[in-house]
Amino acid sequence: MVAIGIDLGTTYSCVAVWRQGHVEVIPNEQGNRSTPSYVAFTETERLIGECAKNQAVFNPRNTVFSAKRLIGRRYDDIGVQMDLRYWPFNVVNENGKPIISVTYKRDTKRFAPEEISSMLLFRIKEMAEAYLGCEVDKAVITVPAYFTDSQRQATRTAGVVAGFQVLRVTNEPTAAALAYSIDKKLKGKKILVYDLGGGTFDVSILIIKDGPVYEVKATAGNTRLGGEDFDNRLVAYFSEDFRKRFNIDITKNPKSLRRLKTAAERVKRFLTSATEATVQVESLYDDIDYVGKISRTVFEELCSDLFNDTFKLIEQALADARLKKNDIDRVILVGGSTRIPKIQEMLHEYFEGRVSACLNPDEAVAHGAAIQAAILSGEHDVNIRDLHLVDVVPLSLGVETVRGVMYKVIERNTSIPCRRTKDLTTLDDYQNSMTIEVFEGERTLTKDNSLLGVFDLHGIPPAPRGVAKVDVTFDIDANGILSVTARDRSTGNCKSITIKNENRVSQLQIGKMIADAETYREEDRENQRRLECRNQLETYIYDVKNRAENSHELGEEERMQIKKECESAVEWLDDNGDCLREEFERKMTELMRQWSVVMQKLYGGSLRHIAKRQRSESYQVPEENEFAIEDILE
């Protein structure tokens, strides 16, 4: 069994493993070291990764991306509502949760964001197993440092549905710092990790102590700030330019919007090395070709407020850590968006050149997650066995007291794992039960913070208000996940709960997701077999056609007849490309019977010899259809 590290990104995901004393990034089927976080549904199959993104322009309503921006959130979240303006796929409100609605095999299907993420994770699992040649059942999955408790739980659920034992849900900046420690001697250094990815931004300040021990002193961030937001600014800019020139609003057309978004992402990447870029989209709307230009200066101006927002969060993290910017020894850049020249320029100026980007910023988080996975799975490599991480709580946790005031039990930036106990008392005379509401956030009033859950403690002995005492204990594990216990001090009556947050899924729902996932995996396997049969049939037809055209064993009339039959078979394939696997197998059997005499002339030898050869060639009949060959031989 092998444990892997997964950077489950908003736009791209990356997976790595610790092997033979170093980290290896695992490539996907196309050989790329990162995989688009896309899942697409068509009339015949489900696509994940590169192939899903490649067909997004033609199938925008059923191609899902940026599921990370929905995971663990409510439908009425302001950020979710803002994103809906740019997403061509449909997101519906189901009991307050954002649920993705797509058309799959001509039926409407609904998926929770956790299910979409689990599909990505399962594909990553398959990639890792193919690369390593063994079963992979354990993983460390990274999340933005500023992910809330419900978002962390939802990410863990996605990992479980994908078939992983999730060893740890760890913060992305902490993982990145761990990755740099392997090659760099950072003992005694104060490090700031600037992590700007496709959909989220985090800044964390760490101090490397003896051991070495990585202690996170402070963290800040915005889970809705990243490369996608820069893309959206470009889309808005080009959409407005198109409206001015052609008096047409394309923002309501999903296909046009998807094509423009794809072009905008290319422009953003091009502006990393060039000072001006041109966007060209053929038939963007009603056969109207669009050509637009933008300079790097204009792009920087469009996104200047977003760039500046990241520095406000840097200052917040420095203040929380009680440090000044001159106290930072090194700034580590993580995330593909840190390649933007203006961001690098601003960071170099702010920190007076103490900026490092030795590792590929797209892979640094996966590197660190792989190291963490190796440590947690019992790897005894001398390079990592002494590493120890001390992370922090990203947001304060507390309960509601009188008049809706937030009573903090655990302050943000407290080291984890941790346990804190505070005492509460009754507000009414002879009160025999207490409702405890758990919140997360930094505002003074609970109405401005995020409700995590509610539970009741019963059996409190009746007494005047203020007499009864209840100890409330908040316990945060190494994954940053919270559990709460309430205990009546006088009777010892105790209730421990797992918070039932509305945004989380129940064990019953998780079980259903796992069952559904297995169903879709079987469908994927069957579709793969169907496509293999189709490809084998197509290869066989063209092979017979090519051999017939170049054969001296056949007469002219025979050659023309075979050519005509082959062309007819190709037409059948074109007309029946979406039929069942059994149909392709039957067609293969039919053609082998039809061409049995010709095959002996073309290939040489007996039919039995030909059948054996076919088992080793690219157009072989699948084992499940061995009867076809035996039938022909009979």
Secondary structure, DSSP 4 states (H G I P E B T S, - for coil): -EEEEEE--SSEEEEEEEETTEEEEPP-TTS-SSEE-EEEE-SS-EEETHHHHHTTTT-GGGEEE-GGGTTT--TT-HHHHHHHTT--SEEEEETTEEEEEEEETTEEEEE-HHHHHHHHHHHHHHHHHHHHTS-EEEEEEEE-TT--HHHHHHHHHHHHHTT-EEEEEEEHHHHHHHHHHHHS--TT-EEEEEEE-SS-EEEEEEEEETTTEEEEEEEEEETT-SHHHHHHHHHHHHHHHHHHHHS---TT-HHHHHHHHHHHHHHHHHTTT-SEEEEEEEEEETTEEEEEEEEHHHHHHHTHHHHHHHHHHHHHHHHHTT--GGG--EEEEESGGGG-HHHHHHHHHHTTT-EE--S-TTTHHHHHHHHHHHHHTT---TTTTT-EEEEE-SS-EEEE-GGGBEEEEE-TT-EESEEEEEEEE-SSTT--EEEEEEEESS-SBGGGSEEEEEEEEE-PPP-STTT-EEEEEEEE-TTS-EEEEEEETTT--EEEE----TTS--HHHHHHHHHHHHHHHHHHHHHHHHHHHHHHHHHHHHHHHHHHHT-SSS-HHHHHHHHHHHHHHHHHHHHTTTS-HHHHHHHHHHHHHHTHHHHHHHH-S-HHHHHHHHHHSTTPPPGGGHHHHHHHH-
